[in-house]
Amino acid sequence: METLSQIDYNRIAEAIAYLKLNFKQQPSLDQVAEHINLSPFHFQRMFKEWAGVTPKKFLQYLSIEYAKSILKDKETTLFDAAYETGLSGTSRLHDLFINIEGMTPGEFKNGGEQLTINYSYAESPFGSLIVASTKKGICYMAFADDQIEALTMLKSTFPNAKYCQLLDMIQQNALYIFTQDWSRLNEIKLHLKGTPFQIKVWETLLKVPMGDLSTYATIASAINNPKANRAVGSAIGNNPVAFLIPCHRVIKSTGEFGQYHWGSSRKTAIIGWEAAKTNSQE
């Protein structure tokens, strides 16, 4: 059964898809509201509560021109230490607060039979989530439009682990990232199964600040492997922790947002939402 927040997000996602599809026509507020069967007043209020900006303003953040301007602006400075030091705490949230520890072969051998994994379901601005943790940290987080399917996907990663449906403190702390109340946020520890190369790519993604974008080529250069675009793309596609490891911030060099493991419409929503939040704080 869908929650109210899931229903609201689905409406917003439908509106964003409509706005992007009809970008050249610049649809009016009334047209978008009618498309998702809401009154213009209700739609405007719901959208602004979610994004912090009007639909018209939000639409600017979805343009290829906007994405290209972000890429061009950050092209030479994205991974420069001095640049990173000068960023605000809000923009550097992932880099400052999130730490990745790779699982040892002993921890994930034989399908993770030595692991005990707690998991729970939660709401986010982008739909329902499943979040799972070991005693060392978050090991999995994914958008869960279907809870049974989401749990099946989790269990396929560690088929022989012991599972318990329990919201623990590790999960609660990680979920504070969606509240915007980061004063309550302690360091988020991720405990991940991955190759050394994958871990390196995921750690590099943490350095892409909220509201910024990067490309596969830039990530490959940042790990001193500029010819590894395809391998970088594969590692990003296998990211086991949605949003916390911000693979959604990697787009095509053309400025197009491209695909996303949890749906291109959701990627568009997240990129626009982050742009709206960071620009409103400037």
C-alpha positions as CSV (number, residue, x, y, z in Angstrom):
1,M,0.0,0.0,0.0
2,E,1.4,3.4,-1.0
3,T,2.0,6.0,1.7
4,L,0.9,9.6,1.3
5,S,4.5,10.8,0.8
6,Q,5.0,8.1,-1.9
7,I,1.8,9.2,-3.7
8,D,3.0,12.9,-3.5
9,Y,6.4,11.9,-4.9
10,N,4.8,9.9,-7.7
11,R,2.7,13.0,-8.7
12,I,5.8,15.2,-8.6
13,A,7.8,12.7,-10.6
14,E,5.0,12.6,-13.2
15,A,4.9,16.4,-13.3
16,I,8.7,16.6,-13.8
17,A,8.6,14.1,-16.6
18,Y,5.9,16.1,-18.3
19,L,7.8,19.4,-17.8
20,K,11.0,17.8,-19.3
21,L,9.1,16.2,-22.2
22,N,7.4,19.5,-23.1
23,F,10.3,21.8,-22.2
24,K,10.3,23.7,-25.5
25,Q,6.6,24.5,-25.2
26,Q,7.1,25.9,-21.6
27,P,3.8,24.5,-20.3
28,S,1.9,26.7,-17.8
29,L,1.2,25.8,-14.2
30,D,-2.4,25.1,-15.1
31,Q,-1.4,22.6,-17.8
32,V,1.0,20.7,-15.6
33,A,-1.6,20.6,-12.7
34,E,-4.2,19.3,-15.1
35,H,-1.9,16.6,-16.4
36,I,-1.5,15.1,-12.9
37,N,-5.2,15.8,-11.9
38,L,-4.6,18.4,-9.3
39,S,-5.8,22.0,-8.9
40,P,-3.1,24.6,-9.8
41,F,-3.1,25.8,-6.2
42,H,-2.6,22.4,-4.7
43,F,0.1,21.4,-7.2
44,Q,2.0,24.7,-6.7
45,R,1.9,24.3,-2.9
46,M,2.9,20.6,-3.0
47,F,5.7,21.2,-5.4
48,K,7.2,24.1,-3.5
49,E,7.0,22.2,-0.2
50,W,9.0,19.4,-1.9
51,A,11.6,21.4,-3.9
52,G,11.7,24.7,-2.1
53,V,11.1,26.5,-5.5
54,T,8.3,26.9,-8.0
55,P,7.9,24.4,-10.9
56,K,9.0,27.2,-13.3
57,K,12.2,27.8,-11.4
58,F,12.8,24.1,-11.1
59,L,12.5,23.6,-14.8
60,Q,15.7,25.8,-15.3
61,Y,17.7,23.2,-13.4
62,L,16.7,20.4,-15.8
63,S,18.0,22.1,-19.0
64,I,21.0,20.8,-20.8
65,E,22.4,24.4,-20.9
66,Y,22.3,24.5,-17.1
67,A,24.0,21.1,-16.8
68,K,26.7,22.1,-19.3
69,S,27.4,25.3,-17.4
70,I,27.9,23.3,-14.2
71,L,30.2,20.9,-15.9
72,K,32.2,23.7,-17.5
73,D,32.5,25.6,-14.3
74,K,33.8,22.6,-12.4
75,E,35.8,21.0,-15.1
76,T,39.3,22.0,-13.9
77,T,38.6,22.4,-10.2
78,L,36.3,19.6,-9.2
79,F,39.0,17.5,-7.4
80,D,41.3,20.4,-6.5
81,A,42.1,20.3,-2.8
82,A,42.0,24.1,-2.4
83,Y,38.6,24.2,-4.1
84,E,37.2,21.5,-1.9
85,T,38.4,23.2,1.3
86,G,36.6,26.4,0.3
87,L,33.2,24.6,-0.2
88,S,30.4,25.1,2.3
89,G,29.6,22.3,4.7
90,T,26.3,21.8,3.0
91,S,27.8,21.2,-0.4
92,R,30.5,18.9,1.0
93,L,28.1,16.8,3.0
94,H,29.0,13.5,1.4
95,D,32.7,14.1,1.5
96,L,32.7,15.2,5.1
97,F,30.2,12.8,6.7
98,I,30.5,9.6,4.8
99,N,33.2,7.0,5.2
100,I,33.5,3.8,3.2
101,E,35.0,0.6,4.5
102,G,35.3,-2.3,2.1
103,M,34.2,-5.7,3.3
104,T,37.0,-8.3,3.7
105,P,36.8,-11.5,1.6
106,G,36.1,-13.3,4.9
107,E,33.0,-11.2,5.5
108,F,31.3,-11.7,2.2
109,K,32.5,-15.3,1.4
110,N,30.0,-18.0,0.9
111,G,27.2,-15.6,0.2
112,G,27.8,-13.6,3.4
113,E,27.0,-16.4,5.7
114,Q,29.0,-14.7,8.5
115,L,26.9,-11.5,8.2
116,T,23.9,-10.5,10.2
117,I,22.0,-7.8,8.3
118,N,19.3,-5.6,9.7
119,Y,17.0,-3.9,7.2
120,S,14.0,-1.6,7.2
121,Y,11.9,0.5,4.9
122,A,11.8,4.3,5.0
123,E,10.4,7.3,3.1
124,S,12.6,9.9,1.2
125,P,11.8,12.9,-0.9
126,F,12.2,10.6,-3.9
127,G,10.0,7.7,-2.9
128,S,10.3,4.7,-0.6
129,L,13.7,3.1,0.4
130,I,15.0,-0.1,1.7
131,V,18.1,0.4,3.9
132,A,20.3,-2.4,5.4
133,S,23.2,-2.5,7.7
134,T,25.8,-4.8,9.3
135,K,27.3,-4.1,12.7
136,K,29.9,-2.0,10.9
137,G,27.7,0.3,8.7
138,I,25.2,0.6,5.9
139,C,25.7,-2.2,3.4
140,Y,22.8,-1.4,1.0
141,M,20.3,1.2,0.2
142,A,17.9,1.3,-2.7
143,F,14.7,2.9,-3.8
144,A,11.9,0.4,-3.2
145,D,8.9,1.0,-5.3
146,D,8.0,-2.6,-4.6
147,Q,9.1,-3.8,-1.1
148,I,9.1,-7.5,-1.8
149,E,11.2,-7.0,-5.0
150,A,13.5,-4.7,-3.1
151,L,14.1,-7.2,-0.3
152,T,14.7,-10.0,-3.0
153,M,17.4,-7.8,-4.6
154,L,19.0,-7.2,-1.2
155,K,19.0,-10.9,-0.4
156,S,20.5,-11.7,-3.8
157,T,23.6,-9.7,-2.8
158,F,24.1,-11.7,0.4
159,P,22.1,-14.9,-0.1
160,N,23.3,-16.7,3.0
161,A,23.3,-13.8,5.5
162,K,21.0,-13.8,8.5
163,Y,18.3,-11.1,8.1
164,C,16.3,-9.2,10.6
165,Q,13.7,-6.5,9.9
166,L,14.9,-3.9,12.3
167,L,15.5,-0.1,12.2
168,D,18.8,0.3,14.0
169,M,20.8,3.4,15.0
170,I,23.2,3.0,12.0
171,Q,20.2,3.2,9.7
172,Q,18.5,6.0,11.6
173,N,21.6,8.2,11.5
174,A,22.0,7.6,7.7
175,L,18.4,8.6,7.1
176,Y,18.9,12.0,8.7
177,I,20.5,13.0,5.4
178,F,17.0,13.5,4.0
179,T,15.8,15.7,6.8
180,Q,18.0,18.7,6.1
181,D,18.8,18.8,9.8
182,W,22.4,17.8,9.5
183,S,23.2,19.0,13.0
184,R,22.0,15.6,14.1
185,L,24.1,13.8,11.6
186,N,27.0,11.7,12.8
187,E,29.6,10.2,10.5
188,I,27.9,7.7,8.2
189,K,29.8,4.5,7.9
190,L,29.3,2.4,4.8
191,H,30.4,-1.3,4.9
192,L,30.5,-2.3,1.3
193,K,31.1,-5.4,-0.8
194,G,33.2,-4.3,-3.8
195,T,36.4,-4.7,-5.7
196,P,39.3,-2.2,-4.9
197,F,38.5,-0.5,-8.2
198,Q,34.8,-0.1,-7.4
199,I,35.5,1.2,-3.9
200,K,37.9,3.7,-5.4
201,V,35.2,5.0,-7.8
202,W,32.6,5.1,-5.0
203,E,34.9,7.1,-2.8
204,T,35.6,9.5,-5.6
205,L,31.9,10.1,-6.1
206,L,31.7,11.4,-2.5
207,K,33.8,14.3,-3.6
208,V,31.2,15.6,-6.1
209,P,29.4,18.2,-4.0
210,M,25.6,18.5,-3.7
211,G,24.3,20.7,-6.5
212,D,27.3,19.9,-8.8
213,L,27.6,17.4,-11.6
214,S,30.4,15.4,-13.1
215,T,31.1,13.1,-16.1
216,Y,32.4,9.5,-16.4
217,A,35.6,10.9,-18.0
218,T,36.2,13.3,-15.1
219,I,35.8,10.5,-12.6
220,A,38.1,8.3,-14.6
221,S,40.8,11.1,-14.6
222,A,40.3,11.6,-10.9
223,I,41.3,8.0,-10.1
224,N,44.3,8.4,-12.5
225,N,42.8,6.0,-15.0
226,P,41.6,8.3,-17.8
227,K,41.0,5.5,-20.3
228,A,38.7,3.6,-17.9
229,N,35.4,5.3,-18.8
230,R,33.6,2.1,-19.4
231,A,34.8,0.4,-16.2
232,V,34.0,3.6,-14.3
233,G,30.5,3.5,-15.8
234,S,30.1,-0.1,-14.7
235,A,31.2,0.6,-11.1
236,I,28.8,3.5,-10.9
237,G,26.0,1.3,-12.2
238,N,26.8,-1.2,-9.5
239,N,26.7,1.4,-6.7
240,P,24.9,-0.5,-3.8
241,V,24.0,2.6,-1.8
242,A,21.5,5.0,-3.5
243,F,21.8,8.8,-2.8
244,L,24.5,8.4,0.0
245,I,27.0,7.6,-2.7
246,P,25.8,10.2,-5.2
247,C,26.1,8.3,-8.5
248,H,23.1,10.4,-9.7
249,R,25.5,13.4,-10.1
250,V,27.4,11.7,-12.9
251,I,25.9,12.7,-16.3
252,K,26.9,12.5,-20.0
253,S,29.4,15.1,-21.2
254,T,26.7,16.4,-23.6
255,G,24.8,17.7,-20.6
256,E,22.1,15.0,-20.9
257,F,21.4,13.3,-17.5
258,G,21.5,9.7,-18.9
259,Q,20.3,6.5,-17.3
260,Y,20.0,5.7,-13.6
261,H,19.8,2.3,-11.8
262,W,16.6,3.5,-10.1
263,G,15.0,5.2,-13.1
264,S,15.9,8.2,-15.2
265,S,12.9,10.2,-13.9
266,R,14.1,9.8,-10.4
267,K,17.6,10.9,-11.4
268,T,16.1,14.0,-12.9
269,A,14.1,14.7,-9.7
270,I,17.1,14.3,-7.5
271,I,19.4,16.5,-9.6
272,G,16.7,19.3,-9.8
273,W,16.0,19.0,-6.1
274,E,19.6,19.3,-5.1
275,A,20.1,22.2,-7.5
276,A,17.1,24.0,-6.0
277,K,18.3,23.4,-2.4
278,T,21.9,24.6,-3.0
279,N,21.0,27.6,-5.1
280,S,18.5,28.8,-2.5
281,Q,21.3,28.8,0.1
282,E,23.6,31.0,-1.9
